Amino acid sequence: MIELSPVTVTLENQQQHGETVFPYALCCQKSDASLADAISWMNRQKTDLLDLATQHGAVLLRDFPVSNAIDFDAMVCALELNNFPYRKSLSNAVRINRTDRVFSANEAPSEVRIFFHHEMAQTPLYPRWIFFNCEVAAPQGGATPLCRSDVLYERIRNTYPQFAAMCEEKGLRYTNVMPNDDDANSGMGRSWRSTLGVDSRNAAELRLADLGYTWQWLPDGCLRSTSPPLPAVMEVSDGRKVFFNQLIAAFSGWKDARNDPSEAIQHGDGTPVDRDAVLATTEMAEDLAFDHEWQVGDIVLIDNTIAMHARRPFQGKRKVVASLAEMQTQDFALNC
């Protein structure tokens, strides 16, 4: 057994926020290390790694002996976190499972841009942790942008204080149309059967009612659903406030044959969101973006409550897989 001693490294364009860097990066310099060595190290360091992800937002592990989805699964398992399987999520993206824990990040076509979001923040159920692994890096494009939502929210409060207050007080409500069958040509093309884990309309309605949604069946078999009011701002354990939502993605990216972004989002009380403030927030997030350019074998650990992620369009072949852990629930007492 080889004792791994990964070193902290500096990345090009790495950000400094107070006493933190974004993302934090560790490089394995043992070229003869085995997967078993890496798993053992991951297990011993699990608490420190998760703490680093919360403190800094994301942690990159580079040059570890990870070759495929099964290896990646084993590394994630070493953290000893509860699996949040894709089939139990309310994600609106089409994904393909590689193992019970690991699935494709998104099956949307390469030219589709996926905008900044916190994973599943548009639903009452979300994962605390997200893990990504690169099997094949795109020859052009395909970066995964990351954004610190605590830093973003501070900028929003300084620039658009009324909008920030509305987000805190009123939260957000999301509307999307789920297709009758999976549509892999859309970044939000998961069918209502798969999304809700049901096989009939009656079961779908029971599931939606239990989650606090309203809904409408459309003539083509699609299902329009609207979430209950959900938080737009979260206060995390150390007192930081983060812009935890799907506002940017819904406002800019929820567009396909069934969905119109202009109808996708409003405040929890039905008040329209401030278009200018949302556009400015999108620009601020882009200004704060760290574009992670994938190298084969890279693993990125993200605290989903601290950092948002996105996907740049790409050319050629790209394979990035993902895993989720520790299902959380959120509700919101609407302040009217």
C-alpha positions in Angstrom: 0.0 0.0 0.0 1.4 3.4 -1.0 0.8 6.3 1.3 -0.7 9.1 -0.8 0.3 12.7 0.2 -1.5 14.9 -2.3 -0.2 18.5 -2.5 -2.1 21.7 -2.7 -1.7 23.3 -6.1 -2.5 26.7 -7.6 -4.7 26.7 -10.7 -4.7 29.2 -13.5 -7.4 31.9 -12.8 -8.0 30.4 -9.3 -9.9 32.9 -7.3 -9.2 34.3 -3.8 -12.2 35.2 -1.6 -11.1 36.4 1.8 -9.1 33.5 3.3 -10.5 31.0 0.8 -9.5 30.0 -2.7 -11.9 28.8 -5.4 -11.7 26.0 -6.2 -9.3 24.4 -3.7 -7.1 21.9 -5.6 -5.1 18.8 -4.6 -2.8 16.9 -6.9 -1.7 13.3 -6.5 2.0 13.1 -7.3 2.3 9.3 -6.9 2.4 8.0 -10.4 2.5 4.4 -9.2 -0.5 4.7 -6.8 -3.3 2.2 -7.3 -7.1 2.8 -7.0 -7.0 0.9 -3.7 -4.4 3.5 -2.4 -6.7 6.3 -3.5 -9.8 4.8 -1.9 -7.9 4.3 1.3 -6.7 7.9 1.3 -10.2 9.2 0.4 -11.7 7.4 3.3 -9.2 8.6 5.8 -9.5 12.2 4.6 -13.3 12.2 4.1 -14.1 14.7 6.9 -11.3 17.1 5.9 -12.3 16.9 2.2 -15.9 17.7 2.9 -15.0 20.5 5.2 -12.7 22.0 2.5 -15.6 21.8 0.0 -17.8 23.7 2.4 -15.2 26.3 3.3 -14.0 26.9 -0.3 -17.1 25.8 -2.3 -15.4 23.1 -4.4 -12.4 20.8 -4.3 -10.5 19.5 -7.3 -8.7 16.2 -7.1 -6.3 15.8 -10.0 -4.0 12.9 -11.2 -5.6 10.3 -9.0 -5.7 6.8 -10.4 -9.4 6.9 -11.5 -10.1 5.5 -15.0 -13.9 4.9 -15.3 -17.3 5.3 -13.7 -16.7 2.2 -11.5 -13.5 3.7 -10.1 -15.3 7.0 -9.5 -18.1 5.1 -7.7 -15.6 3.5 -5.4 -14.0 6.9 -4.6 -17.4 8.5 -3.8 -18.3 5.4 -1.6 -15.2 6.0 0.4 -16.7 9.3 1.7 -19.4 7.2 3.4 -22.3 9.5 2.5 -25.9 8.5 1.8 -26.5 8.0 -1.9 -29.0 10.2 -3.6 -29.9 8.1 -6.7 -31.0 9.9 -9.9 -34.2 7.8 -10.0 -35.3 9.4 -6.7 -34.5 12.9 -7.7 -36.9 15.5 -9.2 -34.2 16.6 -11.7 -35.6 17.7 -15.1 -32.5 16.6 -17.0 -32.2 13.3 -18.9 -29.4 11.2 -17.5 -28.1 7.7 -18.0 -27.1 5.6 -15.0 -23.6 4.0 -15.2 -23.8 2.5 -11.7 -26.4 2.9 -8.9 -24.4 6.0 -7.7 -23.0 7.3 -11.0 -24.8 8.8 -14.0 -24.1 11.0 -17.0 -24.0 14.6 -16.0 -26.5 15.7 -18.7 -27.6 14.1 -22.0 -28.4 17.5 -23.7 -26.8 18.0 -27.1 -23.3 19.5 -27.1 -24.5 22.9 -28.5 -26.9 23.4 -25.5 -25.6 25.8 -22.9 -26.6 24.9 -19.3 -26.8 28.0 -17.1 -25.7 28.4 -13.5 -27.8 26.6 -11.0 -27.8 24.9 -7.6 -28.6 21.3 -8.3 -32.4 20.7 -7.8 -32.9 24.0 -5.9 -36.1 24.3 -7.9 -37.6 21.3 -6.0 -38.3 20.5 -2.4 -35.6 17.8 -2.5 -31.9 18.6 -3.2 -28.5 17.0 -2.7 -26.0 18.5 -0.2 -23.1 17.1 -2.2 -22.3 16.9 -5.9 -19.4 14.9 -7.4 -18.2 15.1 -11.0 -15.6 13.0 -12.8 -14.2 13.4 -16.3 -13.9 10.3 -18.5 -13.3 12.1 -21.8 -12.4 15.8 -22.1 -13.9 17.6 -25.0 -11.3 18.7 -27.6 -13.0 22.1 -27.7 -15.2 23.8 -25.0 -17.1 21.8 -22.5 -15.8 23.5 -19.3 -17.9 23.3 -16.2 -18.2 26.9 -14.8 -18.4 27.2 -11.0 -19.6 30.2 -9.0 -19.5 31.0 -5.3 -23.1 31.9 -4.4 -22.1 33.6 -1.1 -19.9 36.0 -3.0 -22.6 36.5 -5.7 -25.3 37.2 -3.1 -23.1 39.9 -1.4 -22.8 41.6 -4.8 -26.6 41.3 -5.4 -27.4 42.9 -2.0 -25.0 45.8 -2.7 -26.3 46.4 -6.2 -30.0 45.5 -6.1 -31.0 45.6 -2.4 -34.7 45.6 -3.1 -34.5 42.5 -5.4 -32.3 40.8 -2.7 -34.9 41.5 -0.1 -37.7 40.2 -2.3 -35.8 37.0 -2.8 -35.3 36.5 0.9 -38.8 37.4 1.9 -40.9 36.0 -1.0 -38.7 33.1 -2.3 -39.4 31.7 -5.8 -41.8 29.5 -7.5 -40.9 27.5 -10.7 -43.1 26.2 -13.6 -42.0 23.7 -16.2 -43.6 21.4 -18.7 -42.5 17.8 -18.5 -42.8 15.7 -21.7 -44.8 12.5 -22.0 -41.6 10.7 -23.0 -37.9 11.5 -22.4 -36.6 14.1 -24.8 -32.8 13.9 -24.9 -32.6 17.0 -27.2 -33.5 19.2 -24.3 -31.5 20.0 -21.2 -34.8 19.6 -19.3 -36.3 16.8 -21.2 -37.0 14.2 -18.5 -40.5 12.8 -18.7 -43.0 13.2 -16.0 -43.0 9.4 -15.4 -39.3 9.4 -14.8 -39.2 12.6 -12.9 -41.9 11.6 -10.5 -41.1 7.9 -10.4 -44.6 6.9 -11.4 -46.4 5.0 -14.2 -49.8 6.6 -14.3 -51.5 10.0 -14.2 -53.2 9.3 -10.9 -49.9 8.4 -9.3 -48.3 11.5 -10.7 -51.0 13.7 -9.2 -50.7 12.0 -5.8 -46.9 12.6 -5.9 -47.3 16.2 -6.9 -49.9 16.9 -4.2 -47.7 15.3 -1.6 -44.9 17.7 -2.6 -47.1 20.8 -2.6 -47.2 21.3 -6.4 -50.1 22.5 -8.6 -50.4 21.0 -12.1 -52.2 20.9 -15.4 -52.4 18.1 -18.0 -51.8 19.3 -21.6 -53.6 17.8 -24.6 -50.4 16.2 -25.9 -49.8 14.2 -22.7 -47.3 16.6 -21.2 -47.6 17.8 -17.6 -47.2 21.4 -16.6 -46.3 21.7 -12.9 -45.6 24.6 -10.6 -43.6 24.2 -7.4 -44.7 25.5 -4.0 -42.8 28.6 -2.9 -39.2 27.7 -2.3 -36.3 29.6 -0.7 -34.2 31.8 -3.0 -31.6 32.6 -0.3 -30.2 30.1 2.3 -28.2 30.8 5.4 -25.6 28.1 5.9 -24.1 26.8 9.2 -21.3 29.4 9.4 -23.7 32.3 8.9 -23.0 33.0 5.2 -26.0 33.8 3.1 -26.0 32.1 -0.3 -28.1 32.7 -3.5 -29.5 29.2 -3.4 -32.0 28.8 -6.3 -32.4 28.0 -10.0 -33.2 31.6 -11.0 -30.5 32.1 -13.6 -31.1 28.7 -15.2 -34.9 29.0 -15.3 -34.9 32.6 -16.5 -32.2 32.1 -19.2 -32.1 28.4 -20.0 -35.5 26.7 -19.5 -36.3 26.9 -23.2 -37.4 24.0 -25.5 -40.4 23.0 -27.6 -42.5 22.9 -24.5 -41.1 25.6 -22.2 -40.9 29.4 -22.4 -38.4 31.0 -19.9 -40.7 34.0 -19.5 -43.2 31.7 -17.8 -40.8 29.7 -15.8 -40.2 31.7 -12.6 -41.9 34.2 -10.3 -41.6 35.1 -6.7 -43.4 32.8 -4.2 -46.4 35.1 -3.9 -46.8 35.4 -7.7 -45.0 38.7 -8.1 -42.9 38.8 -11.3 -39.2 38.9 -10.8 -37.3 42.0 -11.6 -36.0 41.4 -15.2 -33.2 43.9 -15.0 -32.0 42.6 -11.7 -32.1 39.0 -13.0 -30.1 39.9 -16.1 -27.6 41.8 -13.9 -27.4 38.8 -11.6 -26.6 36.6 -14.5 -23.8 38.9 -15.6 -22.4 39.0 -12.1 -22.4 35.2 -11.9 -20.5 35.1 -15.2 -18.0 37.6 -13.9 -17.5 35.4 -10.9 -17.3 32.2 -12.9 -14.3 29.9 -12.7 -14.3 27.8 -15.8 -13.1 24.3 -14.9 -11.3 22.9 -18.0 -11.5 19.2 -17.6 -8.6 16.8 -17.6 -9.2 13.1 -17.8 -9.6 11.6 -14.3 -10.4 14.9 -12.6 -12.8 14.6 -9.7 -14.6 17.8 -8.4 -16.3 17.8 -5.0 -18.9 20.5 -4.7 -20.9 21.7 -1.6 -24.2 22.3 -3.4 -25.2 24.9 -0.9 -22.2 27.0 -1.5 -21.3 26.8 -5.2 -23.4 26.8 -8.4 -22.3 25.0 -11.6 -23.1 25.2 -15.3 -21.9 23.7 -18.6 -20.3 25.4 -21.6 -21.2 24.1 -25.1 -18.6 21.9 -26.7 -17.4 20.2 -29.9 -16.4 16.6 -30.2 -16.8 13.9 -27.5 -17.2 14.7 -23.9 -18.0 12.3 -21.0 -18.5 13.8 -17.5 -20.3 11.7 -15.0 -21.8 12.7 -11.7 -23.0 11.4 -8.3 -25.2 13.0 -5.6 -25.2 12.5 -1.9 -27.3 13.3 1.2 -30.8 14.2 0.2 -32.0 17.4 1.9 -35.5 18.9 2.1 -36.5 22.5 1.9 -39.8 24.4 2.5 -40.6 28.0 2.8 -42.9 30.1 5.0 -44.1 32.7 2.5 -43.9 36.2 4.0 -47.0 38.0 2.6 
